[in-house]
C-alpha cells in the first residue's frame, strides 16, 4: 500500500511517517510533500497512492487547494488541529481525521477505516467542495481557520498550548517563539503572519516582531516621539511598541470596537 504525506512542519512530518510505519508495516510512504505547490506538481507527474495523510494549513495555503486543482479519487486522512466545525465537514464527506497531536493508535484507526471502506471507495470519494463550502460558511460567522491550540516542540515532543494560555508570540534570532502566562517559552514552527490569523479578537499584531494577547496587556503609554509602549502583566524583558499610526486601531481593538 502506497502512502503520500502532506505536511509542512518537518518534525511533524517525520513523526507522522514513523507513526504510519508502526501502525501499518505493510505501508510504503512514497513521498513527503511540504506545500500546496509541491503537492500539485507531484500529483501531476506521478501515479496516485492508495491513501493520503494531509495537514490542512500549509505554508502557502490550505491543502484543499491541492484537491481542487487535482482530481483526487482516493481516501484522504486529515491530520488537523482545527475546531469541530471542520471535523463535521470531514464526516459529511466520508473522510477520516486525526486530531493533532496524534499517536500510533490514532493512525492505526485511520488505516482500519481505510480497510473497512476499501470495497466501497467509489461511494466515499472526498467531496472537497462540501468541505470548502463549510469553511466559507464559518467565515461568515467569524470562525474561519480558528484553532484552539498551537503546537510547539519541546524535548523531542509535540505539545499543544491553548491560545488562552499564550501571552504573546515574538521573533528572536529569526525564529518564532511563544511566551505563556506561566512564563514558559516555546519554539513555534509558524510565521507571525500565519499566527495572527488564528484569533484576531484575542491577539493583536503590534509590529513586525510581536503579537500580543488581549489578556496580557496591562496598560499602554507614550514611548519616545512617535510610538506607544505596551505594558504587560507578565514579566517579559523586551519593550513592545506600536507606531502612532496604528494607535487608533489598536485602542479600538483593545476596547472591542467592531468595524
One Martini backbone bead per residue (centre of mass of N, CA, C, O) as a GRO file, in nm:
protein
  259
    1UNK     BB    1   0.093   0.038   0.026
    2UNK     BB    2   0.054   0.370  -0.077
    3UNK     BB    3   0.195   0.677   0.065
    4UNK     BB    4   0.103   1.022   0.127
    5UNK     BB    5   0.258   1.313   0.265
    6UNK     BB    6   0.115   1.628   0.400
    7UNK     BB    7   0.369   1.845   0.548
    8UNK     BB    8   0.533   2.144   0.668
    9UNK     BB    9   0.631   2.012   0.929
   10UNK     BB   10   0.906   1.833   0.979
   11UNK     BB   11   0.861   1.687   1.253
   12UNK     BB   12   0.571   1.601   1.194
   13UNK     BB   13   0.638   1.433   0.944
   14UNK     BB   14   0.824   1.230   1.084
   15UNK     BB   15   0.617   1.129   1.291
   16UNK     BB   16   0.407   1.032   1.086
   17UNK     BB   17   0.580   0.825   0.941
   18UNK     BB   18   0.641   0.653   1.191
   19UNK     BB   19   0.343   0.589   1.259
   20UNK     BB   20   0.276   0.447   0.994
   21UNK     BB   21   0.492   0.219   1.017
   22UNK     BB   22   0.370   0.106   1.284
   23UNK     BB   23   0.063   0.072   1.200
   24UNK     BB   24   0.175  -0.003   0.880
   25UNK     BB   25   0.415  -0.205   0.763
   26UNK     BB   26   0.297  -0.230   0.457
   27UNK     BB   27   0.359   0.056   0.421
   28UNK     BB   28   0.450   0.311   0.167
   29UNK     BB   29   0.634   0.600   0.170
   30UNK     BB   30   0.669   0.788  -0.132
   31UNK     BB   31   0.590   1.081   0.000
   32UNK     BB   32   0.695   1.417   0.113
   33UNK     BB   33   0.498   1.704   0.142
   34UNK     BB   34   0.518   2.086   0.198
   35UNK     BB   35   0.310   2.190  -0.032
   36UNK     BB   36   0.095   2.288  -0.263
   37UNK     BB   37   0.287   2.309  -0.503
   38UNK     BB   38   0.430   2.036  -0.467
   39UNK     BB   39   0.177   1.855  -0.480
   40UNK     BB   40   0.071   1.928  -0.757
   41UNK     BB   41   0.326   1.842  -0.910
   42UNK     BB   42   0.329   1.549  -0.819
   43UNK     BB   43   0.037   1.457  -0.924
   44UNK     BB   44   0.102   1.526  -1.226
   45UNK     BB   45   0.379   1.309  -1.229
   46UNK     BB   46   0.219   1.089  -1.058
   47UNK     BB   47   0.097   0.834  -0.912
   48UNK     BB   48  -0.138   0.722  -0.718
   49UNK     BB   49  -0.208   0.643  -0.424
   50UNK     BB   50  -0.403   0.492  -0.174
   51UNK     BB   51  -0.315   0.723   0.040
   52UNK     BB   52  -0.373   1.029   0.234
   53UNK     BB   53  -0.179   1.244   0.446
   54UNK     BB   54  -0.313   1.562   0.573
   55UNK     BB   55  -0.279   1.868   0.615
   56UNK     BB   56  -0.430   2.184   0.606
   57UNK     BB   57  -0.214   2.397   0.697
   58UNK     BB   58  -0.007   2.564   0.487
   59UNK     BB   59   0.229   2.791   0.391
   60UNK     BB   60   0.058   2.831   0.087
   61UNK     BB   61  -0.208   2.704   0.220
   62UNK     BB   62  -0.461   2.491   0.156
   63UNK     BB   63  -0.511   2.159   0.083
   64UNK     BB   64  -0.767   2.207  -0.090
   65UNK     BB   65  -0.613   2.325  -0.334
   66UNK     BB   66  -0.517   2.054  -0.435
   67UNK     BB   67  -0.808   1.904  -0.466
   68UNK     BB   68  -0.906   2.122  -0.686
   69UNK     BB   69  -0.662   2.085  -0.897
   70UNK     BB   70  -0.693   1.777  -0.834
   71UNK     BB   71  -0.811   1.459  -0.914
   72UNK     BB   72  -0.933   1.310  -0.627
   73UNK     BB   73  -1.002   0.933  -0.569
   74UNK     BB   74  -0.897   0.916  -0.270
   75UNK     BB   75  -0.821   0.875   0.038
   76UNK     BB   76  -0.835   1.116   0.316
   77UNK     BB   77  -0.627   1.207   0.589
   78UNK     BB   78  -0.668   1.433   0.847
   79UNK     BB   79  -0.431   1.638   1.017
   80UNK     BB   80  -0.572   1.819   1.295
   81UNK     BB   81  -0.642   2.143   1.487
   82UNK     BB   82  -0.926   2.184   1.438
   83UNK     BB   83  -1.232   2.242   1.478
   84UNK     BB   84  -1.542   2.089   1.470
   85UNK     BB   85  -1.647   2.203   1.196
   86UNK     BB   86  -1.444   2.046   1.022
   87UNK     BB   87  -1.508   1.761   1.113
   88UNK     BB   88  -1.800   1.762   1.010
   89UNK     BB   89  -1.719   1.792   0.715
   90UNK     BB   90  -1.568   1.526   0.691
   91UNK     BB   91  -1.801   1.337   0.767
   92UNK     BB   92  -1.988   1.426   0.528
   93UNK     BB   93  -1.740   1.308   0.322
   94UNK     BB   94  -1.596   1.043   0.431
   95UNK     BB   95  -1.360   1.152   0.626
   96UNK     BB   96  -1.086   1.112   0.793
   97UNK     BB   97  -0.942   1.190   1.122
   98UNK     BB   98  -0.661   1.357   1.301
   99UNK     BB   99  -0.573   1.472   1.599
  100UNK     BB  100  -0.377   1.697   1.724
  101UNK     BB  101  -0.186   1.505   1.871
  102UNK     BB  102  -0.060   1.214   1.758
  103UNK     BB  103  -0.074   0.852   1.726
  104UNK     BB  104  -0.057   0.528   1.651
  105UNK     BB  105  -0.354   0.460   1.714
  106UNK     BB  106  -0.482   0.676   1.528
  107UNK     BB  107  -0.353   0.568   1.266
  108UNK     BB  108  -0.471   0.284   1.285
  109UNK     BB  109  -0.767   0.376   1.264
  110UNK     BB  110  -0.740   0.487   0.978
  111UNK     BB  111  -0.670   0.212   0.848
  112UNK     BB  112  -0.922   0.065   0.935
  113UNK     BB  113  -1.111   0.241   0.766
  114UNK     BB  114  -0.987   0.183   0.498
  115UNK     BB  115  -1.053  -0.125   0.499
  116UNK     BB  116  -1.360  -0.099   0.540
  117UNK     BB  117  -1.391   0.095   0.263
  118UNK     BB  118  -1.247  -0.042   0.015
  119UNK     BB  119  -1.513  -0.157  -0.142
  120UNK     BB  120  -1.639   0.175  -0.140
  121UNK     BB  121  -1.477   0.425  -0.265
  122UNK     BB  122  -1.674   0.543  -0.483
  123UNK     BB  123  -1.875   0.648  -0.231
  124UNK     BB  124  -1.614   0.811  -0.063
  125UNK     BB  125  -1.537   1.044  -0.213
  126UNK     BB  126  -1.417   1.332  -0.172
  127UNK     BB  127  -1.594   1.645  -0.086
  128UNK     BB  128  -1.443   1.944  -0.114
  129UNK     BB  129  -1.675   2.136  -0.162
  130UNK     BB  130  -1.812   2.092   0.115
  131UNK     BB  131  -1.577   2.184   0.290
  132UNK     BB  132  -1.542   2.469   0.174
  133UNK     BB  133  -1.830   2.560   0.234
  134UNK     BB  134  -1.805   2.529   0.541
  135UNK     BB  135  -1.572   2.729   0.575
  136UNK     BB  136  -1.719   2.975   0.450
  137UNK     BB  137  -1.950   2.981   0.653
  138UNK     BB  138  -1.756   3.036   0.898
  139UNK     BB  139  -1.659   3.309   0.801
  140UNK     BB  140  -1.930   3.457   0.861
  141UNK     BB  141  -1.882   3.374   1.182
  142UNK     BB  142  -1.563   3.412   1.246
  143UNK     BB  143  -1.417   3.091   1.225
  144UNK     BB  144  -1.185   3.092   1.037
  145UNK     BB  145  -0.909   2.911   1.117
  146UNK     BB  146  -0.970   2.837   1.408
  147UNK     BB  147  -0.785   2.758   1.690
  148UNK     BB  148  -0.711   2.621   2.014
  149UNK     BB  149  -0.406   2.554   1.931
  150UNK     BB  150  -0.049   2.529   1.966
  151UNK     BB  151   0.224   2.381   1.827
  152UNK     BB  152   0.506   2.245   1.999
  153UNK     BB  153   0.859   2.212   2.072
  154UNK     BB  154   0.975   1.961   2.327
  155UNK     BB  155   1.190   1.732   2.374
  156UNK     BB  156   1.073   1.562   2.121
  157UNK     BB  157   0.796   1.709   2.147
  158UNK     BB  158   0.439   1.754   2.103
  159UNK     BB  159   0.263   2.052   2.210
  160UNK     BB  160  -0.032   2.182   2.326
  161UNK     BB  161  -0.124   2.531   2.324
  162UNK     BB  162  -0.336   2.733   2.446
  163UNK     BB  163  -0.438   3.041   2.361
  164UNK     BB  164  -0.518   3.136   2.657
  165UNK     BB  165  -0.197   3.078   2.753
  166UNK     BB  166  -0.104   3.314   2.566
  167UNK     BB  167   0.069   3.621   2.563
  168UNK     BB  168   0.295   3.576   2.323
  169UNK     BB  169   0.450   3.654   2.017
  170UNK     BB  170   0.792   3.606   1.877
  171UNK     BB  171   1.096   3.733   1.745
  172UNK     BB  172   1.413   3.538   1.755
  173UNK     BB  173   1.657   3.473   1.558
  174UNK     BB  174   1.442   3.403   1.325
  175UNK     BB  175   1.239   3.292   1.553
  176UNK     BB  176   0.952   3.149   1.671
  177UNK     BB  177   0.771   3.244   1.966
  178UNK     BB  178   0.631   3.159   2.287
  179UNK     BB  179   0.453   3.315   2.570
  180UNK     BB  180   0.343   3.245   2.880
  181UNK     BB  181   0.175   3.306   3.179
  182UNK     BB  182   0.398   3.088   3.312
  183UNK     BB  183   0.685   3.155   3.178
  184UNK     BB  184   0.699   3.006   2.896
  185UNK     BB  185   0.912   2.883   2.627
  186UNK     BB  186   0.851   2.840   2.270
  187UNK     BB  187   0.872   2.684   1.969
  188UNK     BB  188   0.749   2.788   1.641
  189UNK     BB  189   0.637   2.658   1.314
  190UNK     BB  190   0.562   2.977   1.258
  191UNK     BB  191   0.444   3.259   1.147
  192UNK     BB  192   0.308   3.561   1.220
  193UNK     BB  193   0.115   3.566   0.980
  194UNK     BB  194  -0.026   3.300   1.064
  195UNK     BB  195  -0.095   3.358   1.369
  196UNK     BB  196  -0.281   3.621   1.330
  197UNK     BB  197  -0.530   3.433   1.216
  198UNK     BB  198  -0.645   3.271   1.458
  199UNK     BB  199  -0.717   3.539   1.670
  200UNK     BB  200  -0.815   3.870   1.638
  201UNK     BB  201  -0.952   3.916   1.921
  202UNK     BB  202  -0.702   3.816   2.105
  203UNK     BB  203  -0.491   3.923   1.887
  204UNK     BB  204  -0.208   4.155   1.829
  205UNK     BB  205  -0.024   4.329   1.584
  206UNK     BB  206   0.217   4.544   1.674
  207UNK     BB  207   0.449   4.419   1.489
  208UNK     BB  208   0.699   4.241   1.330
  209UNK     BB  209   0.769   4.092   1.629
  210UNK     BB  210   0.465   4.117   1.760
  211UNK     BB  211   0.214   3.926   1.950
  212UNK     BB  212  -0.070   4.007   2.150
  213UNK     BB  213  -0.259   3.962   2.422
  214UNK     BB  214  -0.522   4.094   2.576
  215UNK     BB  215  -0.455   3.954   2.867
  216UNK     BB  216  -0.146   4.092   2.873
  217UNK     BB  217  -0.264   4.380   2.903
  218UNK     BB  218  -0.231   4.657   3.117
  219UNK     BB  219  -0.094   4.898   2.938
  220UNK     BB  220  -0.048   5.230   2.789
  221UNK     BB  221   0.224   5.438   2.653
  222UNK     BB  222   0.437   5.667   2.594
  223UNK     BB  223   0.709   5.642   2.335
  224UNK     BB  224   0.861   5.870   2.265
  225UNK     BB  225   0.746   6.024   1.979
  226UNK     BB  226   0.604   5.770   1.773
  227UNK     BB  227   0.516   5.584   2.031
  228UNK     BB  228   0.377   5.290   2.190
  229UNK     BB  229   0.363   5.133   2.500
  230UNK     BB  230   0.345   4.802   2.622
  231UNK     BB  231   0.208   4.679   2.920
  232UNK     BB  232   0.257   4.398   3.102
  233UNK     BB  233   0.144   4.119   3.326
  234UNK     BB  234   0.423   4.009   3.241
  235UNK     BB  235   0.747   3.892   3.239
  236UNK     BB  236   0.922   4.097   2.996
  237UNK     BB  237   1.207   4.230   2.862
  238UNK     BB  238   1.086   4.350   2.617
  239UNK     BB  239   0.987   4.612   2.417
  240UNK     BB  240   0.656   4.708   2.320
  241UNK     BB  241   0.557   4.861   2.015
  242UNK     BB  242   0.357   5.132   1.868
  243UNK     BB  243   0.260   5.311   1.631
  244UNK     BB  244   0.081   5.598   1.590
  245UNK     BB  245  -0.075   5.491   1.336
  246UNK     BB  246  -0.187   5.230   1.523
  247UNK     BB  247  -0.340   5.339   1.770
  248UNK     BB  248  -0.641   5.340   1.700
  249UNK     BB  249  -0.682   5.036   1.626
  250UNK     BB  250  -0.574   4.933   1.894
  251UNK     BB  251  -0.786   5.066   2.090
  252UNK     BB  252  -1.029   4.941   1.952
  253UNK     BB  253  -0.948   4.652   2.007
  254UNK     BB  254  -0.923   4.678   2.319
  255UNK     BB  255  -1.241   4.766   2.337
  256UNK     BB  256  -1.409   4.610   2.105
  257UNK     BB  257  -1.438   4.748   1.836
  258UNK     BB  258  -1.641   4.747   1.566
  259UNK     BB  259  -1.642   4.779   1.207
   0.00000   0.00000   0.00000
